[in-house]
């Protein structure tokens, strides 16, 4: 495994960007210099994150998310 997190990662097992091994290692996200703990998905190259909005659910029972744009800095918490 490398010491850099992937360019795009999702916590949803149905997503093609889901990677259980990377998530077990622990990935932290800094967005615009602030630590975020409610990130559902991120993409470094496109510069966005998806964060959950409270406890609100969509029709399928998934957390309701919004997309925020800005600089994304993923890192491994164990490093």
C-alpha positions in Angstrom: 0.0 0.0 0.0 1.2 3.5 -0.7 1.5 6.4 1.7 -0.9 8.6 -0.3 -4.6 8.2 -0.2 -6.5 7.7 -3.5 -7.6 10.6 -5.7 -11.3 9.7 -5.1 -12.8 7.7 -2.3 -16.3 6.9 -1.1 -17.7 5.4 2.1 -20.7 3.9 0.3 -20.2 0.2 -0.5 -22.3 0.5 -3.6 -20.0 3.1 -5.1 -17.3 2.1 -7.6 -14.9 4.3 -5.6 -15.4 2.3 -2.4 -12.2 0.7 -1.0 -12.5 -1.2 2.3 -8.8 -1.6 2.8 -8.1 2.1 2.6 -11.0 3.0 4.8 -9.8 0.5 7.5 -6.5 2.2 7.5 -8.3 5.5 8.4 -8.4 8.5 6.1 -8.7 12.0 7.4 -9.9 15.0 5.2 -8.9 18.6 5.5 -11.2 20.8 3.4 -10.1 24.5 3.0 -7.7 23.9 5.9 -10.4 22.6 8.3 -10.7 19.0 9.5 -14.0 17.4 8.4 -15.4 14.3 10.0 -18.7 13.9 8.1 -17.3 13.4 4.6 -19.1 10.7 2.5 -17.0 11.0 -0.6 -14.2 13.2 -1.9 -12.3 13.9 -5.1 -8.9 15.7 -5.0 -8.4 16.3 -8.7 -11.9 17.8 -9.2 -11.7 19.7 -5.8 -14.9 18.7 -4.0 -16.3 16.7 -1.1 -19.8 15.3 -0.3 -20.8 15.8 3.3 -23.9 14.5 5.1 -26.5 17.0 6.1 -27.5 16.2 9.7 -29.6 13.1 10.2 -31.7 13.7 7.0 -32.3 10.7 4.7 -33.3 10.5 1.1 -36.1 8.3 -0.4 -33.8 5.2 -0.4 -32.8 5.7 3.2 -29.3 7.0 2.4 -27.9 10.1 4.1 -28.7 13.3 2.3 -25.5 15.0 1.1 -24.4 18.2 -0.4 -21.3 18.9 -2.6 -18.8 21.5 -1.5 -16.1 22.8 -3.8 -12.6 23.8 -2.7 -9.1 22.4 -1.9 -9.2 18.9 -0.5 -6.3 17.4 1.4 -6.7 13.7 2.3 -4.2 12.0 4.7 -3.8 8.7 6.5 -4.5 9.0 10.2 -2.0 6.3 11.2 0.9 8.1 9.4 
